[in-house]
């Protein structure tokens, strides 16, 4: 990836950083609660959807690509109502 592309396409961590900062600023004086779970859910669901599509629904392949075991993948799919 060249430098000009990097400017147009920020890294995932930069995007999360900026989005989380915006989220907290939007809350203002309200107490931030369950931020960890909110962030994980927001990132995890699209990742699961994309990996399942990429592997044509093959859970074993998706789990292998993600570096988790199949049982963990199934638990995550159930949590996000994707199974």
C-alpha positions in Angstrom: 0.0 0.0 0.0 1.5 3.3 -1.0 1.4 6.5 1.1 -1.3 8.2 -0.9 -3.6 5.2 -0.5 -2.9 5.1 3.2 -4.1 8.7 3.5 -7.4 7.8 1.8 -7.8 4.5 3.5 -6.9 4.7 7.2 -6.0 1.6 9.1 -8.6 -0.2 11.1 -7.1 1.0 14.4 -7.1 4.6 13.2 -10.8 4.3 12.2 -11.7 2.7 15.6 -9.7 5.4 17.4 -11.5 8.2 15.6 -14.9 6.6 15.9 -14.6 5.8 19.6 -13.4 9.4 20.3 -16.4 10.7 18.4 -18.8 8.4 20.2 -17.4 9.6 23.6 -17.7 13.2 22.6 -21.3 12.7 21.5 -22.1 11.3 24.9 -21.1 14.6 26.5 -21.8 14.4 30.2 -23.5 11.0 30.0 -21.8 8.1 31.6 -20.1 5.7 29.1 -21.1 2.2 29.8 -20.3 -1.2 28.2 -18.0 0.5 25.7 -15.8 -2.7 25.4 -18.8 -4.9 24.5 -20.2 -2.2 22.2 -16.9 -1.9 20.3 -16.4 -5.7 20.1 -20.0 -6.2 18.8 -19.6 -3.5 16.2 -16.4 -5.0 14.8 -17.2 -8.7 15.3 -20.5 -9.0 13.5 -19.3 -7.6 10.2 -16.1 -9.6 10.4 -18.2 -12.8 10.9 -20.5 -11.9 8.0 -17.6 -11.2 5.7 -15.6 -14.3 6.7 -18.7 -16.6 6.3 -19.3 -15.1 2.9 -15.6 -15.4 1.9 -15.6 -19.1 2.9 -19.0 -19.7 1.3 -20.5 -20.6 4.7 -17.7 -23.2 5.5 -17.4 -22.8 9.3 -14.2 -24.8 9.5 -12.5 -22.6 6.9 -13.8 -19.4 8.4 -12.6 -20.4 11.9 -9.2 -21.4 10.5 -8.9 -18.0 8.6 -9.8 -16.1 11.8 -7.4 -18.2 14.0 -10.1 -19.5 16.3 -11.6 -22.9 16.7 -14.9 -23.9 15.1 -16.8 -24.1 18.5 -15.8 -20.5 19.3 -16.9 -19.4 15.8 -20.3 -21.1 16.3 -20.7 -19.4 19.7 -19.9 -16.0 18.1 -22.3 -16.7 15.2 -25.1 -17.5 17.6 -24.4 -14.4 19.7 -24.9 -12.3 16.6 -27.9 -14.3 15.3 -25.9 -15.4 12.3 -26.6 -19.1 12.8 
